[in-house]
Amino acid sequence: MSKKPSLAVVGATGAVGTVMLDILSTRPEVWGEIRLIASARSAGKKLMCRGEELTVIALSPEAFDGIDVAMFDVPDEVSKEWAPIAASRGAVAVDNSGAFRMDPEVPLVVPEVNPEQVRNRPKGIISNPNCTTLSMIVAMGALHKKYELKELVVASYQAASGAGQSGLDTLRAQINQVAHTSIGDSAGDVRTVVKEFGPFPAPLALNVIPWAGSLKEDGYSSEELKVRNESRKILGIADLKVSATCVRVPVLTTHSLSVHAVFAKEVSRKEAQDVLENAAGVKLVDDPENHQFPTPADAVGTDPTWVGRVRKSLDNPNALELFVCGDNLRKGAALNTAQIAELVAAEFN
């Protein structure tokens, strides 16, 4: 029997890294050694994974010696420096940051949609999509295979945790500040109570903010352009028309998107529901008569993309309307990275 490949988790002590350790403890046993790597200040911490206590070691070139696959759950600048180092030491780097997503020599992989791309890695690096894209792309990939996608118009409703631990901490603090008050019915009164915005440009409690990411050309945000560019790359549709408006909402974890999708072929509501119900990684919750549809409160902590409110467009026989939810820390980050790594692990058998 062949030896199981070894795995490194870089950024094991962060928000996504913590979810990753939980996921590794529940996924199939494909790994031999699991090595936890983080910054020097986190070295020596003890963390549980697969029922055993592991000691975190400091990030260094030598930390990757003997490692077959290295998963990176760290900021862009850290991945940009260290993923190539891991690859140079013989590991396949699976990166959850945005550092390599649009690099033409780095595949952008969603295992339910384009698993064959994992072998197309001339730099020894595989990239994981942005959490907003991942919240919808599994469902869209299934529908694309049936109807041939031509155009996407989406509005996202993005959770605070998309901005990291500081986003979570900020929203929790703001909820406490506005609780048991009568504010929210006069212009500007929320700002009189909520003084610290954290990573957000305005109060998030009792509010929605039509902005996520950083400013790009022509008034677009970086998150909106990620949805466009990454959808094109994952689906292999270079000229896919995509328009996105990204909105931050006062939800802790789980992104949602309202999707208008136009296809080359005429669609059927029942047929589309059947496609989604049978698609890997999708949970169809679509019974509006009984108020059954996806919500972040129901989807959080689960792995699938939840899909509901499926309707054939009233104005275009080739278009569908639907609503999707996906836990942005699980499938939106850690789970997809783990699934990619498992595809690579299978190459060692």
N, C-alpha and C positions, 0 to 999 in steps of 0.2 A: 504494500500500500504506500502511495506516495506521501511525502511529508506535506502537511498543511502549510500554506504560505503564511508569512508573518506580516503583521499590520501595525502601522504607527498611526496614532491619532494626534495630530498637531493642533494645539488649541483646546486641549482636553478640559481645561477648567472654565472655558467661556460658556455663554448661554447656549450656543448650538452644540458645543462639545459635550456639555452635560446631557443634552437630549441624545446625542450620539451614543454615549455610554449605555444609556437605557435601551436604545434600539439594538445595540450589539448584544445586549443580554437576552434579547427576545428573538433575534434572527437565527437562521440556521447556523450550525457550528462549522463554518468553513475556514476559520482562522486557527493557526497555531498560536504563536506568541502574539500578544497585543501589548504594544509599548506606548505609553502615554507621554506626550511631549508638550511642554508649555514654556513660557518665559522663565528667565532665571528666578524671578521673585516667587513663582509658583512651584519651583523644583522642591521636591521633598514631600509635597502634599500626598496624602493617601486617598485614593478614590476606588470605589467598587465598580467592577465590571465582570459580568458573567459569574457572579457569585464569589469572586476572589478580590482581595485587596491589592491594588497596584500602586506603585510609587511613581509619581511624576518626575521626569528627568528634564533637564534644561535643553532648550533648542541649541543644537550645534551640528556641524557636518557629520561628526562621528555618531550622533544619535540615530542616523539612518543606516549605519552599517548593519548588514544582515537583514534589512527590511525589504520585503517584496512589494508592498503597496503602502503608500503614505497618504492619509486623508488630511486635508488642510481645512480647518474651520477657524480662520484667522482673517484679519483685515487685508485689503488688497496689497498694501505695501509690503506686508510680511510674506504673503504668498509670492509676490513678484520676485522677491529676493531668494526665498528658500525652496520653492517648488523645483526650480531648475537644479538647485544643489542636491535635493533628494533624488532627482532623476539621474544626476551625474554619479550618484553613489549606487545606482542600480535599482532604485525603487520606481514604480509607476506612481506618479503623483496625481491624486484626484482632488481637485481644488474647488472649494465652495465659494471662493471670492470672485470678484469681477475682473481680476487681473488678466485673465487669458480668454475670456468668453468669446471675444470677436477676433482672436488670433486665427488666421486661416489654417495654421498648422496645429491647432488644438481643437479636437472635437468637442462639441457641446451636446451632452448626452442626457436623454430621458429614457430609461430602459424600456418603458412600455411603448415608446414611439420610434426611437432610432438606435436600438441596441447594437446593431452592426458597426456603428461608428467607433466603438471603444477600441477597436484594433487599428484605427486610423490615427495613430499618435506619434508622429515623427519626433516630437520633442520629449516623449515620455510623460506627457501631461494630458489629463482629461479634465474638462471643465464642467461645473455644475451650474445650471441656469439660475437666474434671479428668482427669488421667492414669489414675486408677483406673476411672472411668466409661468412658473411651475404650478401655480394654483389653478390654471385653466388648461395648460397645454396637453395634459393626458387626455382630457375629454375631447379637445379639438383635434388631437391626432387620430382618435378613433373615428370621429365624424369625417375627417379629411379622407381617410381611406375609403369611406363609403361614397362621399359626394364630391370630393375635390374642392378644397377651400380656395376661395378667391379674395375674400376681404373680411377684415375684422374691425368692428367698432366696439371698444370696451371702455367701461368706467370701473375703476377699482375702488374698493372700500378697504383700505389697508390698516392693519392693526398696529398698535403702538410698538409691539416687540419687533416689528420690521426695522425700527431705529435702534435695536440693540437693548441691552439691559437698562441703559439710561432712559429709553423710551418707556419701558415697563415701569421703572421707578417713578418717572415723571407723572405718568397717568394715574398711578395709584395715589401719589401725593395730592394731585389735583382733585381726584374724586373725594378724598378726605376733606379737602378745603371747601368744596362746594356742598358737601352733604349737610342735611339739616339746616340749609339756608333757603331763602326765598329768591335768590338771584336767578337770572336767566330770562327775565321778562322785560328788561330795559337795555337799550343799546349800550354796550360797553361795560355793563355791570359785572360780568364775569371777570373782566380784566382788573377790576378793583379788588378782587379776592385772590385771583390766581396771578401771582407776580413772576413765578419762575416757569419758563416755557420749556426748559431742557432742550432737546434736539429739535423741537417743533417751532415754527414761526409764529404761532398764536396759541392761546389756550386750547387744549384738546378736550377736556371735560366739558360737557354740555355744548359740544361744538363739533363741527366737521371742518377740515382744512383742505382746500383744493390744491394741495401741494405735497409732493413726496420726492425727495432726492435733491439734486443740485441744479442750478440754472444752466440750460444749454441754449443753442441758437433759436431765434424766432419765438421765444417765450415757452418752449417746451422744457420739461424737467427730465433729469437723467433717467428716472424710473419709467417715464412714458416712452422714451427712446429705447430703453432696454426691452420693453414688451414688444416693440416693433422689430428691432434687429434680431433679438433672440428667437422670436417666433419664426421668422424667415429662415434662420440658420437651422433650427431643430427640425422643422418640417421640410426643409430643402426646397423652399419656394422663394427664390430670390426677389421676385417682383410682387410678393404678397402685399396687398394694400392693408395697412394697419393704422388706425387712429385710436389713441389711448388718452384718457384723462384720469390721472391718479389722485385719489382723495384719501386723506388720513382720517380715520374715524375712532371714536373712543371705545375701542375693543382692545383687550390685552393681547390676545393671540388668535390668529386665523384671519387670513385675507379672504375677501369676497370680490367677485367681479360680475357685473352685468354685461352680457355678451350679445352682440348682433353679428351673426356670421353669415356671409354670403358664399354660396357654392356654385360650381359649374352646372350641377344637376338639380332638378326639382327635388324638394325634400318632402318628407311625410312626418308628421309629429309622432305617430305610433312607431314608425320604422326607426326614427331617430332615438326614441326612447328605448327601443329594443337594442340598438347598437350600443347605447350607453350602459344599459343594464348588463350587457355581456362583455363590456370592455374591462380588461385588467386594470386595477387601480382606480376604478370609478364606482361610486355608490349612488345609485339613482334614488332620489327622494322627491317624488313628483306626484302628489295627490292634493291639489289645491282645494278640492271640495271639502277635505277634512283637515285643512290647514297643515298639510305635511309638505315641507320644503326645507332646503338647507338653511341653517343659520350658523354663525360662528360659535354660538354657545353649545350647539350640538356636535359640531365637527371638531372642535378643539381637542387635542390629545389623541386623535385618530389618524390613521394613515391614508385613507383614500381621498380622492377628489370627490366632494359631494356635489351632485348636479340636480337641479330641479327647475321649475317654472319653464319647462320646455314648450315652446309654441312655434308654429309656422307663422312667418311674417304675414301680416294682413295686406301688405303692399308688394311683396316680392315672393313668388312661388319657390324661389331658390334660396330663401333666407330663413334662418332660425333665430329665435330669441331664447336665451337661457340664463340661469343664475348659478354660479359655482362658488363653493367655499373650499378652502384647503388650509390646513394647519401650516403656517409659514415657517415654523421651527422644525416640523417633521418632514412631510413630503417636500415642503418648500425649501428645505436645507439638508438636515441630517439624514433623513431616510433616503432621499435620492442619491446622496453621496455614497451611502452604504450600499445601495443597490448597484451603483456603478462599480464600486470596489469588488462586489461579489461576482460581477461579470468578468472582471480581470482575474479574480481568484480561480475561476473555473478554467482558465488557461494553464494553470499549474498542475491540473489533474492529468 
